[in-house]
Amino acid sequence: MDFEHKSVMVNEVVDALNINPNGIYVDCTVGGGGHLKAIGKHLDRLNGKILGIDRDEDAIMAATKNVVNAVPCGGGFSRENFKNLDKTLDTFGIRKVDGILFDLGVSSHQIDTPERGFSYMHDAPLDMRMDREQKFTARDVINDYDEERLIKIFHDYGEERFSKRIAAAICRARKISPIETTGELVKLIEQTVPRTKNGGHPAKRVFQAVRIEVNGELEILESSIRKAVDRLKIGGRIAIITFHSLEDRIVKETFKSLAQGCICPKSFPVCTCNHKPEIKIIGRAKTPSAEEIEANSRAKSAKLRVAEKIGERE
């Protein structure tokens, strides 16, 4: 199956990064390469450079195919987790860059490839790994986590109000036989919680929670943002697209922290910390146009946040 992923807010990303034709730009979640191709088209043939990173081998193969011959500048690709951004840049001999993009969440290709096990719409083995060389899968979560731990991830990562009921049902079912497929899990959830008119599929939040747990999506986000800002040049920009409130909250709070100046207690009459902000936040979060949402319903929940590097970490 070809890697198909419709990148969201492409023009907004290009505008947000305020592209320097002679700059170096990194897409930490390259997917099919849609954003990176748009960025690369604005770069100088000799001096501009792009770098695409993704933990999914299918994404790296697709991006290499889609981008290399479509842009004038040079570049490279790395199958790597963005938590290792600093090491990846070192491997390519890059110290500082002009722009960094994170397009978070799961790709359309991953959802629409049944055997990857991301979708509650297809019956497939419980998998959900973005990096298929990773051993830990959704099957391990569903069959090995105790009831309290299942409740916690369903509540914290899925914001699922029936977390306790679903976790209890899973634990009862797996005593009889292991839960092996997405279809088995979906059926169990459908039998356990009521379907609401406007709440979407009853398995949606659980699948989100399990996917986040399998791939460690939230636990690596703040540190990765900080690493990215550290590797930006002064005046360089970071753009991050989120698709649900959990990751957007982390991005928002991390930006806020990095943009903070004085951190002295409010009771201090004068500043003694000399703490300087590393970034300035550029505008408010942007959302897709109505036209884009109509053309691509998966863009509906997207938010784009942007910041510019203004100082180095002390």
Backbone as CSV, one residue per row, in Angstrom:
resi,resn,N_x,N_y,N_z,CA_x,CA_y,CA_z,C_x,C_y,C_z
1,MET,0.850,-1.208,0.000,0.000,0.000,0.000,0.879,1.248,0.000
2,ASP,0.609,2.162,-0.941,1.361,3.413,-0.989,1.089,4.234,0.258
3,PHE,2.116,5.010,0.648,1.974,5.872,1.824,1.205,7.115,1.421
4,GLU,-0.035,7.211,1.889,-0.873,8.363,1.562,-1.190,9.125,2.849
5,HIS,-0.798,10.371,2.864,-1.084,11.219,4.031,-1.216,12.648,3.550
6,LYS,-2.373,13.229,3.805,-2.634,14.594,3.369,-2.186,15.553,4.466
7,SER,-1.092,16.246,4.228,-0.555,17.170,5.222,-1.520,18.324,5.437
8,VAL,-1.690,18.729,6.694,-2.632,19.800,7.014,-1.912,21.138,7.151
9,MET,-2.635,22.202,6.828,-2.177,23.581,7.026,-0.789,23.825,6.414
10,VAL,-0.593,23.320,5.215,0.721,23.423,4.566,1.127,24.880,4.346
11,ASN,0.244,25.675,3.787,0.571,27.084,3.529,0.815,27.845,4.823
12,GLU,0.015,27.531,5.839,0.186,28.187,7.130,1.540,27.856,7.751
13,VAL,1.979,26.608,7.586,3.289,26.198,8.107,4.411,26.940,7.394
14,VAL,4.329,27.001,6.090,5.356,27.713,5.311,5.432,29.175,5.743
15,ASP,4.283,29.810,5.873,4.257,31.212,6.317,4.821,31.349,7.728
16,ALA,4.447,30.439,8.609,4.846,30.521,10.010,6.358,30.397,10.180
17,LEU,6.993,29.588,9.360,8.429,29.359,9.506,9.271,30.517,8.965
18,ASN,8.613,31.460,8.259,9.327,32.655,7.789,10.638,32.253,7.116
19,ILE,10.528,31.485,6.056,11.657,30.735,5.499,12.777,31.612,4.948
20,ASN,13.977,31.281,5.372,15.216,31.854,4.841,15.680,30.952,3.701
21,PRO,15.776,31.443,2.468,16.133,30.587,1.331,17.454,29.838,1.514
22,ASN,18.341,30.381,2.328,19.627,29.731,2.561,19.666,28.937,3.871
23,GLY,18.504,28.683,4.439,18.440,28.056,5.752,18.372,26.534,5.724
24,ILE,18.387,25.977,6.932,18.257,24.536,7.146,16.954,24.304,7.907
25,TYR,16.114,23.389,7.394,14.799,23.144,7.984,14.598,21.654,8.243
26,VAL,14.020,21.362,9.406,13.851,19.980,9.841,12.368,19.686,10.081
27,ASP,11.889,18.604,9.487,10.551,18.098,9.781,10.734,16.848,10.639
28,CYS,10.346,16.929,11.895,10.593,15.841,12.847,9.597,14.698,12.740
29,THR,8.536,14.897,11.967,7.504,13.875,11.752,7.139,13.932,10.275
30,VAL,8.025,13.478,9.435,7.953,13.810,8.010,6.766,13.195,7.289
31,GLY,6.235,12.060,7.783,5.083,11.455,7.117,5.380,11.199,5.647
32,GLY,4.478,11.597,4.782,4.711,11.428,3.345,5.525,12.537,2.727
33,GLY,5.919,13.526,3.519,6.796,14.588,3.034,6.098,15.819,2.512
34,GLY,4.797,15.947,2.731,4.056,17.085,2.184,4.544,18.431,2.682
35,HIS,4.726,18.551,3.980,5.231,19.808,4.529,6.658,20.076,4.076
36,LEU,7.486,19.042,4.126,8.908,19.219,3.801,9.088,19.614,2.338
37,LYS,8.277,19.052,1.472,8.348,19.418,0.047,7.985,20.883,-0.158
38,ALA,6.940,21.341,0.536,6.528,22.747,0.421,7.621,23.677,0.944
39,ILE,8.264,23.283,2.034,9.359,24.087,2.589,10.542,24.100,1.621
40,GLY,10.893,22.918,1.130,12.060,22.794,0.253,11.964,23.604,-1.024
41,LYS,10.753,23.805,-1.511,10.564,24.578,-2.742,10.921,26.046,-2.565
42,HIS,11.024,26.497,-1.328,11.385,27.889,-1.049,12.877,28.068,-0.755
43,LEU,13.640,26.990,-0.861,15.047,27.055,-0.483,15.976,27.140,-1.692
44,ASP,17.121,27.750,-1.471,18.145,27.901,-2.507,18.750,26.546,-2.853
45,ARG,19.020,26.359,-4.131,19.532,25.074,-4.615,20.870,24.711,-3.989
46,LEU,21.734,25.687,-3.793,23.077,25.409,-3.291,23.191,25.499,-1.773
47,ASN,22.498,26.451,-1.183,22.695,26.717,0.244,21.594,26.195,1.166
48,GLY,20.396,26.025,0.633,19.294,25.542,1.465,19.410,24.045,1.720
49,LYS,18.821,23.606,2.815,18.899,22.179,3.150,17.672,21.769,3.951
50,ILE,17.181,20.549,3.691,16.061,19.990,4.438,16.479,18.658,5.067
51,LEU,15.854,18.349,6.198,16.096,17.077,6.865,14.757,16.529,7.343
52,GLY,14.433,15.313,6.949,13.189,14.677,7.356,13.453,13.535,8.323
53,ILE,12.725,13.533,9.434,12.878,12.510,10.465,11.524,11.848,10.705
54,ASP,11.516,10.538,10.873,10.298,9.831,11.243,10.689,8.461,11.773
55,ARG,9.952,7.979,12.768,10.255,6.655,13.310,9.644,5.535,12.473
56,ASP,8.741,5.897,11.552,8.058,4.916,10.703,8.844,4.748,9.406
57,GLU,9.320,3.538,9.172,10.120,3.277,7.969,9.332,3.551,6.691
58,ASP,8.028,3.243,6.690,7.193,3.516,5.514,7.196,5.009,5.195
59,ALA,7.158,5.842,6.236,7.152,7.293,6.038,8.466,7.766,5.422
60,ILE,9.567,7.262,5.910,10.867,7.663,5.377,10.996,7.279,3.909
61,MET,10.551,6.083,3.571,10.616,5.637,2.174,9.735,6.516,1.286
62,ALA,8.530,6.825,1.765,7.609,7.644,0.977,8.125,9.066,0.825
63,ALA,8.616,9.647,1.917,9.105,11.027,1.868,10.310,11.150,0.953
64,THR,11.207,10.179,1.017,12.375,10.195,0.136,11.939,10.204,-1.328
65,LYS,10.958,9.365,-1.636,10.443,9.271,-3.003,9.733,10.550,-3.424
66,ASN,8.944,11.124,-2.523,8.110,12.276,-2.865,8.844,13.608,-2.874
67,VAL,9.923,13.716,-2.103,10.553,15.014,-1.887,11.823,15.231,-2.694
68,VAL,12.684,14.217,-2.742,14.036,14.399,-3.283,14.052,15.049,-4.658
69,ASN,13.258,14.563,-5.569,13.283,15.092,-6.937,12.321,16.264,-7.157
70,ALA,11.640,16.666,-6.082,10.647,17.736,-6.219,11.130,19.072,-5.688
71,VAL,12.294,19.087,-5.060,12.812,20.336,-4.494,14.201,20.613,-5.044
72,PRO,14.590,21.878,-5.123,15.894,22.221,-5.693,17.066,22.010,-4.737
73,CYS,16.795,22.031,-3.432,17.883,22.009,-2.449,18.293,20.590,-2.081
74,GLY,19.385,20.492,-1.341,19.844,19.208,-0.849,19.158,18.856,0.459
75,GLY,19.373,17.626,0.908,18.778,17.222,2.168,19.072,15.794,2.516
76,GLY,18.420,15.321,3.550,18.616,13.957,3.994,17.422,13.482,4.796
77,PHE,17.395,12.173,5.098,16.299,11.566,5.839,16.865,10.594,6.857
78,SER,16.155,10.475,7.978,16.609,9.590,9.045,15.426,8.897,9.696
79,ARG,15.477,7.552,9.760,14.441,6.825,10.493,14.817,6.849,11.968
80,GLU,14.200,7.765,12.675,14.570,8.003,14.073,13.398,8.608,14.825
81,ASN,13.378,8.429,16.116,12.382,9.049,16.994,12.797,10.484,17.246
82,PHE,11.848,11.426,17.191,12.238,12.829,17.351,12.763,13.151,18.746
83,LYS,12.594,12.230,19.686,13.189,12.456,21.006,14.713,12.482,20.906
84,ASN,15.240,11.916,19.823,16.688,11.889,19.593,17.112,12.938,18.560
85,LEU,16.367,14.031,18.488,16.652,15.083,17.508,18.087,15.580,17.604
86,ASP,18.572,15.815,18.819,19.933,16.342,18.974,20.969,15.385,18.405
87,LYS,20.835,14.103,18.676,21.784,13.109,18.155,21.692,13.000,16.636
88,THR,20.467,13.110,16.117,20.277,13.042,14.663,20.965,14.210,13.972
89,LEU,20.791,15.405,14.506,21.458,16.570,13.919,22.970,16.426,13.995
90,ASP,23.471,15.906,15.094,24.917,15.681,15.225,25.410,14.712,14.161
91,THR,24.628,13.675,13.894,25.003,12.680,12.883,25.144,13.323,11.507
92,PHE,24.294,14.307,11.217,24.348,14.999,9.929,25.311,16.191,9.953
93,GLY,25.989,16.379,11.057,26.951,17.486,11.155,26.293,18.847,11.221
94,ILE,25.076,18.896,11.755,24.322,20.147,11.824,24.277,20.618,13.276
95,ARG,24.742,21.837,13.516,24.705,22.374,14.867,23.422,23.167,15.120
96,LYS,23.129,24.126,14.254,21.947,24.973,14.423,21.132,24.989,13.131
97,VAL,19.807,25.148,13.293,18.916,25.159,12.132,18.033,26.403,12.164
98,ASP,17.387,26.669,11.032,16.550,27.869,10.891,15.079,27.619,11.183
99,GLY,14.673,26.368,11.143,13.270,26.072,11.398,13.044,24.604,11.674
100,ILE,12.091,24.327,12.559,11.759,22.948,12.932,10.241,22.806,12.990
101,LEU,9.745,21.708,12.413,8.321,21.411,12.413,8.050,20.083,13.101
102,PHE,7.017,20.042,13.935,6.454,18.808,14.468,4.994,18.746,14.030
103,ASP,4.620,17.695,13.323,3.227,17.439,12.954,2.817,16.200,13.740
104,LEU,2.218,16.406,14.906,2.049,15.332,15.877,0.891,14.401,15.539
105,GLY,0.842,13.290,16.277,-0.260,12.358,16.132,0.019,11.261,15.116
106,VAL,-1.038,10.583,14.741,-0.964,9.441,13.837,-1.238,9.901,12.416
107,SER,-0.610,9.255,11.441,-0.798,9.651,10.042,-1.986,8.916,9.424
108,SER,-2.499,9.476,8.339,-3.601,8.830,7.629,-3.191,7.444,7.142
109,HIS,-1.955,7.317,6.703,-1.464,6.026,6.220,-1.519,4.983,7.335
110,GLN,-1.084,5.358,8.515,-1.089,4.412,9.629,-2.513,3.996,9.985
111,ILE,-3.433,4.959,9.990,-4.839,4.641,10.295,-5.453,3.762,9.217
112,ASP,-5.149,4.072,7.959,-5.814,3.421,6.837,-5.162,2.117,6.397
113,THR,-4.045,1.720,7.033,-3.423,0.433,6.753,-3.891,-0.541,7.825
114,PRO,-4.871,-1.390,7.515,-5.506,-2.210,8.554,-4.537,-3.010,9.411
115,GLU,-3.519,-3.607,8.784,-2.626,-4.477,9.534,-1.773,-3.754,10.563
116,ARG,-1.744,-2.405,10.509,-0.996,-1.655,11.516,-1.749,-1.597,12.857
117,GLY,-3.042,-1.880,12.839,-3.804,-1.993,14.073,-4.132,-0.687,14.765
118,PHE,-4.084,0.437,14.042,-4.396,1.736,14.642,-5.896,2.039,14.643
119,SER,-6.623,1.417,13.746,-8.011,1.807,13.514,-9.007,0.880,14.195
120,TYR,-10.047,1.491,14.771,-11.143,0.703,15.333,-12.158,0.331,14.257
121,MET,-11.891,0.737,13.018,-12.800,0.438,11.908,-12.409,-0.837,11.170
122,HIS,-11.233,-1.381,11.456,-10.764,-2.596,10.784,-10.379,-3.637,11.831
123,ASP,-10.595,-4.898,11.515,-10.181,-5.976,12.412,-8.767,-6.392,12.037
124,ALA,-7.854,-6.257,12.989,-6.443,-6.541,12.734,-5.766,-6.882,14.054
125,PRO,-4.564,-7.431,14.003,-3.835,-7.679,15.255,-3.631,-6.383,16.033
126,LEU,-3.699,-6.454,17.359,-3.457,-5.295,18.203,-1.985,-4.916,18.117
127,ASP,-1.695,-3.817,17.418,-0.305,-3.431,17.170,-0.071,-1.977,17.583
128,MET,-0.364,-1.031,16.683,-0.294,0.418,16.930,1.129,0.949,17.083
129,ARG,2.132,0.220,16.636,3.504,0.735,16.705,3.791,1.666,15.538
130,MET,4.290,2.855,15.835,4.781,3.732,14.776,6.125,3.230,14.256
131,ASP,6.932,2.707,15.157,8.211,2.102,14.794,8.041,0.593,14.905
132,ARG,7.987,-0.093,13.759,7.696,-1.519,13.791,8.878,-2.381,14.218
133,GLU,10.031,-1.760,14.483,11.141,-2.503,15.076,11.006,-2.561,16.598
134,GLN,10.119,-1.746,17.134,9.825,-1.761,18.567,9.103,-3.054,18.911
135,LYS,9.426,-3.653,20.044,8.801,-4.919,20.448,7.447,-4.710,21.125
136,PHE,7.306,-3.653,21.876,6.127,-3.378,22.689,4.949,-2.962,21.810
137,THR,3.805,-3.639,21.958,2.645,-3.373,21.110,1.391,-3.131,21.943
138,ALA,0.303,-2.814,21.245,-0.984,-2.625,21.911,-1.460,-3.910,22.582
139,ARG,-1.104,-5.040,22.033,-1.475,-6.317,22.663,-0.903,-6.407,24.073
140,ASP,0.318,-5.945,24.234,0.952,-5.980,25.559,0.191,-5.109,26.550
141,VAL,-0.229,-3.930,26.103,-0.980,-3.034,26.981,-2.286,-3.692,27.416
142,ILE,-3.045,-4.165,26.463,-4.382,-4.694,26.741,-4.345,-5.984,27.565
143,ASN,-3.340,-6.806,27.352,-3.309,-8.099,28.034,-2.431,-8.147,29.276
144,ASP,-1.483,-7.223,29.412,-0.518,-7.309,30.511,-0.691,-6.248,31.595
145,TYR,-1.274,-5.105,31.270,-1.440,-4.055,32.279,-2.511,-4.475,33.281
146,ASP,-2.282,-4.172,34.556,-3.308,-4.474,35.541,-4.455,-3.469,35.408
147,GLU,-5.534,-3.740,36.121,-6.750,-2.951,35.950,-6.539,-1.472,36.269
148,GLU,-5.813,-1.191,37.356,-5.589,0.204,37.747,-4.789,0.963,36.696
149,ARG,-3.815,0.275,36.105,-2.992,0.933,35.085,-3.791,1.195,33.814
150,LEU,-4.666,0.270,33.458,-5.541,0.491,32.303,-6.470,1.676,32.549
151,ILE,-7.034,1.730,33.737,-7.910,2.853,34.081,-7.166,4.172,33.907
152,LYS,-5.941,4.211,34.385,-5.155,5.450,34.333,-4.881,5.893,32.901
153,ILE,-4.457,4.983,32.028,-4.142,5.428,30.660,-5.408,5.788,29.887
154,PHE,-6.512,5.045,30.126,-7.763,5.387,29.444,-8.250,6.767,29.892
155,HIS,-8.090,7.058,31.162,-8.526,8.349,31.702,-7.586,9.476,31.302
156,ASP,-6.268,9.253,31.496,-5.290,10.323,31.262,-5.035,10.584,29.785
157,TYR,-4.962,9.547,28.985,-4.608,9.704,27.574,-5.812,9.697,26.644
158,GLY,-6.940,9.173,27.116,-8.140,9.139,26.275,-9.258,10.026,26.792
159,GLU,-9.075,10.543,28.012,-10.123,11.333,28.650,-11.462,10.593,28.579
160,GLU,-11.380,9.282,28.809,-12.536,8.387,28.707,-13.260,8.318,30.046
161,ARG,-14.535,8.737,30.068,-15.271,8.779,31.333,-15.724,7.404,31.797
162,PHE,-15.668,6.404,30.911,-16.012,5.037,31.305,-14.757,4.177,31.497
163,SER,-13.663,4.806,31.898,-12.378,4.096,32.036,-12.482,2.875,32.939
164,LYS,-13.105,3.027,34.093,-13.185,1.931,35.056,-14.002,0.769,34.505
165,ARG,-15.110,1.097,33.869,-15.983,0.055,33.326,-15.287,-0.732,32.213
166,ILE,-14.578,-0.006,31.336,-13.892,-0.657,30.215,-12.729,-1.507,30.718
167,ALA,-11.935,-0.974,31.643,-10.794,-1.718,32.183,-11.255,-3.001,32.871
168,ALA,-12.340,-2.921,33.618,-12.860,-4.107,34.299,-13.312,-5.166,33.292
169,ALA,-13.965,-4.723,32.223,-14.435,-5.657,31.192,-13.264,-6.337,30.492
170,ILE,-12.207,-5.581,30.224,-11.014,-6.152,29.587,-10.388,-7.214,30.488
171,CYS,-10.266,-6.903,31.764,-9.646,-7.842,32.698,-10.469,-9.119,32.853
172,ARG,-11.775,-8.997,32.823,-12.636,-10.194,32.880,-12.471,-11.043,31.628
173,ALA,-12.463,-10.381,30.474,-12.405,-11.104,29.202,-11.082,-11.832,29.022
174,ARG,-9.993,-11.209,29.397,-8.687,-11.829,29.145,-8.381,-12.983,30.098
175,LYS,-9.176,-13.136,31.162,-9.031,-14.309,32.024,-9.469,-15.569,31.294
176,ILE,-10.379,-15.393,30.348,-10.876,-16.519,29.550,-9.905,-16.817,28.410
177,SER,-9.503,-15.766,27.689,-8.506,-15.910,26.613,-7.946,-14.531,26.289
178,PRO,-6.676,-14.473,25.820,-6.074,-13.179,25.493,-6.880,-12.442,24.425
179,ILE,-6.850,-11.111,24.511,-7.487,-10.267,23.502,-6.438,-10.004,22.432
180,GLU,-6.665,-10.495,21.239,-5.631,-10.497,20.201,-5.813,-9.448,19.122
181,THR,-7.047,-9.037,18.858,-7.304,-8.178,17.700,-8.064,-6.913,18.070
182,THR,-7.978,-5.948,17.168,-8.730,-4.700,17.347,-10.228,-4.979,17.337
183,GLY,-10.632,-5.924,16.511,-12.048,-6.271,16.440,-12.581,-6.795,17.765
184,GLU,-11.807,-7.645,18.434,-12.214,-8.165,19.734,-12.331,-7.040,20.752
185,LEU,-11.368,-6.114,20.738,-11.380,-4.998,21.675,-12.569,-4.076,21.411
186,VAL,-12.819,-3.774,20.149,-13.950,-2.907,19.792,-15.270,-3.530,20.241
187,LYS,-15.457,-4.815,19.973,-16.696,-5.500,20.365,-16.897,-5.431,21.875
188,LEU,-15.808,-5.628,22.601,-15.863,-5.580,24.064,-16.273,-4.193,24.556
189,ILE,-15.698,-3.159,23.959,-16.028,-1.782,24.342,-17.477,-1.466,23.998
190,GLU,-17.913,-1.880,22.811,-19.295,-1.627,22.381,-20.309,-2.297,23.309
191,GLN,-19.930,-3.439,23.861,-20.819,-4.150,24.774,-20.800,-3.551,26.180
192,THR,-19.792,-2.721,26.447,-19.566,-2.222,27.804,-20.084,-0.812,28.024
193,VAL,-19.968,0.050,27.017,-20.363,1.446,27.201,-21.448,1.825,26.203
194,PRO,-22.296,2.758,26.570,-23.362,3.182,25.652,-22.832,4.044,24.512
195,ARG,-23.451,3.912,23.379,-23.123,4.778,22.238,-23.944,6.056,22.350
196,THR,-23.270,7.195,22.318,-23.967,8.475,22.423,-24.172,9.080,21.040
197,LYS,-25.125,10.006,20.955,-25.449,10.593,19.651,-24.292,11.354,19.035
198,ASN,-23.622,12.181,19.831,-22.578,13.059,19.300,-21.180,12.717,19.806
199,GLY,-21.036,11.571,20.450,-19.745,11.238,21.060,-18.799,10.472,20.169
200,GLY,-19.227,10.156,18.955,-18.375,9.388,18.068,-18.375,7.915,18.450
201,HIS,-17.491,7.165,17.847,-17.407,5.728,18.105,-16.979,5.484,19.546
202,PRO,-17.612,4.533,20.236,-17.276,4.299,21.647,-15.841,3.833,21.888
203,ALA,-15.172,3.326,20.848,-13.796,2.848,21.014,-12.752,3.929,20.733
204,LYS,-13.185,5.077,20.246,-12.259,6.107,19.776,-11.267,6.534,20.855
205,ARG,-11.742,6.832,22.038,-10.880,7.360,23.090,-9.934,6.297,23.635
206,VAL,-10.407,5.070,23.729,-9.543,3.983,24.191,-8.419,3.729,23.192
207,PHE,-8.745,3.733,21.906,-7.716,3.506,20.888,-6.685,4.634,20.914
208,GLN,-7.134,5.868,21.106,-6.190,6.984,21.227,-5.263,6.772,22.423
209,ALA,-5.839,6.386,23.548,-5.056,6.202,24.767,-4.017,5.100,24.610
210,VAL,-4.423,3.978,24.027,-3.500,2.855,23.861,-2.383,3.225,22.882
211,ARG,-2.748,3.901,21.813,-1.735,4.340,20.838,-0.706,5.259,21.476
212,ILE,-1.166,6.216,22.270,-0.254,7.138,22.947,0.671,6.380,23.894
213,GLU,0.115,5.410,24.611,0.917,4.618,25.547,1.957,3.776,24.815
214,VAL,1.547,3.113,23.747,2.468,2.246,22.992,3.653,3.037,22.450
215,ASN,3.392,4.244,21.974,4.432,5.031,21.309,5.067,6.100,22.192
216,GLY,4.635,6.177,23.443,5.214,7.153,24.366,5.108,8.578,23.865
217,GLU,4.001,8.896,23.217,3.883,10.169,22.504,3.945,11.395,23.407
218,LEU,3.293,11.337,24.542,3.229,12.525,25.397,4.446,12.654,26.306
219,GLU,4.980,11.540,26.750,6.087,11.598,27.709,7.368,12.154,27.105
220,ILE,7.488,12.100,25.775,8.712,12.609,25.135,8.536,14.019,24.577
221,LEU,7.311,14.555,24.635,7.027,15.774,23.889,7.728,17.005,24.449
222,GLU,7.586,17.260,25.742,8.186,18.473,26.304,9.696,18.500,26.122
223,SER,10.375,17.404,26.442,11.839,17.381,26.308,12.264,17.547,24.858
224,SER,11.476,17.008,23.925,11.807,17.132,22.500,11.654,18.573,22.022
225,ILE,10.623,19.265,22.502,10.440,20.683,22.157,11.626,21.501,22.663
226,ARG,12.041,21.226,23.886,13.171,21.957,24.461,14.462,21.692,23.688
227,LYS,14.662,20.442,23.267,15.833,20.128,22.451,15.781,20.872,21.121
228,ALA,14.588,20.925,20.544,14.428,21.600,19.258,14.747,23.087,19.378
229,VAL,14.224,23.731,20.406,14.496,25.161,20.606,15.982,25.398,20.827
230,ASP,16.624,24.498,21.544,18.059,24.628,21.797,18.865,24.600,20.505
231,ARG,18.345,23.864,19.490,19.096,23.743,18.231,18.686,24.774,17.181
232,LEU,17.783,25.669,17.524,17.416,26.752,16.607,18.440,27.883,16.659
233,LYS,18.656,28.501,15.523,19.429,29.745,15.491,18.570,30.867,16.069
234,ILE,19.202,31.921,16.524,18.447,33.102,16.938,17.675,33.607,15.714
235,GLY,16.387,33.817,15.887,15.533,34.211,14.771,14.887,33.033,14.072
236,GLY,15.342,31.813,14.377,14.726,30.613,13.813,13.384,30.349,14.457
237,ARG,12.566,29.565,13.801,11.205,29.328,14.294,10.885,27.843,14.444
238,ILE,10.015,27.574,15.404,9.492,26.227,15.614,7.986,26.277,15.426
239,ALA,7.462,25.334,14.642,6.026,25.240,14.374,5.561,23.846,14.776
240,ILE,4.467,23.775,15.521,3.973,22.489,16.007,2.476,22.372,15.744
241,ILE,2.094,21.290,15.064,0.688,21.001,14.799,0.236,19.905,15.750
242,THR,-0.829,20.166,16.494,-1.405,19.176,17.391,-2.797,18.794,16.920
243,PHE,-3.273,17.640,17.440,-4.591,17.161,17.018,-5.522,16.813,18.176
244,HIS,-5.050,16.918,19.398,-5.952,16.752,20.529,-5.457,17.575,21.702
245,SER,-6.338,17.777,22.662,-6.078,18.724,23.741,-4.893,18.339,24.613
246,LEU,-4.630,17.051,24.756,-3.539,16.609,25.632,-2.191,17.090,25.116
247,GLU,-1.921,16.840,23.830,-0.628,17.267,23.292,-0.585,18.785,23.123
248,ASP,-1.722,19.386,22.778,-1.734,20.843,22.628,-1.442,21.540,23.956
249,ARG,-1.940,20.968,25.048,-1.683,21.543,26.369,-0.189,21.514,26.699
250,ILE,0.470,20.411,26.348,1.911,20.302,26.609,2.680,21.324,25.784
251,VAL,2.313,21.459,24.511,2.978,22.441,23.648,2.785,23.846,24.190
252,LYS,1.563,24.176,24.526,1.242,25.514,25.030,2.023,25.834,26.298
253,GLU,2.051,24.892,27.241,2.733,25.128,28.509,4.247,25.162,28.346
254,THR,4.781,24.347,27.447,6.236,24.352,27.213,6.661,25.658,26.560
255,PHE,5.895,26.114,25.586,6.172,27.421,24.972,6.118,28.522,26.033
256,LYS,5.097,28.476,26.872,4.941,29.491,27.913,6.157,29.514,28.833
257,SER,6.642,28.342,29.212,7.814,28.240,30.081,9.059,28.794,29.407
258,LEU,9.244,28.444,28.139,10.433,28.898,27.404,10.384,30.392,27.102
259,ALA,9.195,30.961,27.099,9.039,32.397,26.814,9.100,33.246,28.081
260,GLN,9.217,32.603,29.220,9.192,33.322,30.490,10.523,34.004,30.783
261,GLY,10.449,35.205,31.281,11.651,35.926,31.696,11.963,35.646,33.152
262,CYS,11.844,36.638,33.971,12.165,36.518,35.397,11.365,35.398,36.068
263,ILE,12.068,34.562,36.836,11.416,33.481,37.568,11.590,33.652,39.081
264,CYS,11.949,34.849,39.502,12.062,35.129,40.937,10.686,35.055,41.604
265,PRO,10.637,34.723,42.876,9.366,34.782,43.602,8.773,36.189,43.528
266,LYS,7.455,36.270,43.482,6.787,37.565,43.349,7.081,38.511,44.508
267,SER,7.498,37.936,45.621,7.785,38.766,46.798,9.102,39.534,46.688
268,PHE,9.965,39.128,45.699,11.251,39.808,45.544,11.029,41.218,44.989
269,PRO,11.643,42.244,45.584,11.444,43.618,45.087,12.112,43.863,43.742
270,VAL,13.242,43.160,43.498,13.941,43.294,42.220,14.356,41.913,41.744
271,CYS,14.575,41.798,40.440,14.977,40.508,39.867,16.423,40.188,40.233
272,THR,16.636,38.989,40.721,18.004,38.532,41.004,18.369,37.282,40.209
273,CYS,17.390,36.719,39.515,17.654,35.448,38.810,18.335,35.649,37.458
274,ASN,18.096,36.821,36.846,18.643,37.120,35.517,18.235,36.092,34.456
275,HIS,17.112,35.450,34.692,16.621,34.465,33.734,16.047,35.184,32.512
276,LYS,16.459,34.746,31.330,16.020,35.382,30.091,15.150,34.418,29.276
277,PRO,14.148,34.930,28.585,13.329,34.063,27.729,14.131,33.540,26.544
278,GLU,13.824,32.309,26.141,14.488,31.715,24.978,13.692,31.931,23.695
279,ILE,12.379,32.079,23.829,11.527,32.235,22.648,10.513,33.349,22.874
280,LYS,9.927,33.806,21.785,8.713,34.609,21.859,7.642,33.874,21.062
281,ILE,6.454,33.849,21.610,5.355,33.156,20.966,4.780,34.039,19.865
282,ILE,4.612,33.476,18.680,4.138,34.227,17.520,2.630,34.041,17.371
283,GLY,1.868,35.038,17.786,0.417,35.011,17.616,-0.267,33.921,18.413
284,ARG,-1.535,33.751,18.144,-2.330,32.707,18.780,-2.309,31.447,17.929
285,ALA,-2.781,30.366,18.522,-2.878,29.113,17.770,-3.781,29.306,16.553
286,LYS,-3.347,28.767,15.418,-4.135,28.835,14.185,-4.842,27.507,13.955
287,THR,-5.974,27.571,13.284,-6.728,26.378,12.933,-6.957,26.352,11.426
288,PRO,-7.281,25.206,10.869,-7.465,25.112,9.415,-8.674,25.923,8.937
289,SER,-8.629,26.298,7.690,-9.754,27.016,7.089,-10.936,26.071,6.915
290,ALA,-12.106,26.652,6.754,-13.305,25.846,6.520,-13.171,25.037,5.238
291,GLU,-12.503,25.627,4.260,-12.310,24.936,2.978,-11.436,23.701,3.151
292,GLU,-10.377,23.825,3.962,-9.494,22.679,4.173,-10.214,21.574,4.941
293,ILE,-10.992,21.948,5.937,-11.719,20.954,6.717,-12.731,20.219,5.852
294,GLU,-13.360,20.958,4.944,-14.322,20.332,4.033,-13.632,19.335,3.109
295,ALA,-12.403,19.672,2.683,-11.659,18.795,1.783,-10.988,17.640,2.520
296,ASN,-10.682,17.841,3.810,-9.984,16.831,4.598,-10.517,16.874,6.026
297,SER,-11.484,16.028,6.319,-12.157,16.070,7.629,-11.194,15.809,8.785
298,ARG,-10.083,15.121,8.517,-9.121,14.828,9.585,-8.342,16.067,10.034
299,ALA,-8.486,17.154,9.287,-7.824,18.405,9.673,-8.619,19.160,10.738
300,LYS,-9.829,18.725,11.006,-10.759,19.493,11.841,-10.198,19.870,13.198
301,SER,-9.487,18.966,13.846,-9.014,19.225,15.212,-7.604,19.806,15.273
302,ALA,-7.009,20.107,14.118,-5.622,20.580,14.090,-5.476,21.991,14.662
303,LYS,-4.363,22.200,15.375,-3.974,23.530,15.846,-2.486,23.723,15.560
304,LEU,-2.142,24.911,15.098,-0.753,25.243,14.798,-0.274,26.317,15.757
305,ARG,0.792,26.003,16.497,1.417,26.976,17.397,2.841,27.240,16.918
306,VAL,3.265,28.503,17.030,4.544,28.936,16.470,5.294,29.798,17.476
307,ALA,6.611,29.634,17.516,7.448,30.475,18.368,8.764,30.766,17.662
308,GLU,9.405,31.851,18.066,10.680,32.271,17.473,11.763,32.318,18.542
309,LYS,12.932,31.839,18.200,14.054,31.828,19.135,14.616,33.243,19.289
310,ILE,14.724,33.688,20.544,15.237,35.046,20.787,16.437,35.058,21.736
311,GLY,16.712,33.926,22.376,17.831,33.891,23.316,18.309,32.476,23.554
312,GLU,19.559,32.347,24.009,20.117,31.031,24.278,19.896,30.636,25.733
313,ARG,19.791,29.326,25.951,19.650,28.820,27.306,20.929,29.074,28.093
314,GLU,20.780,29.526,29.312,21.960,29.861,30.123,22.552,28.610,30.745
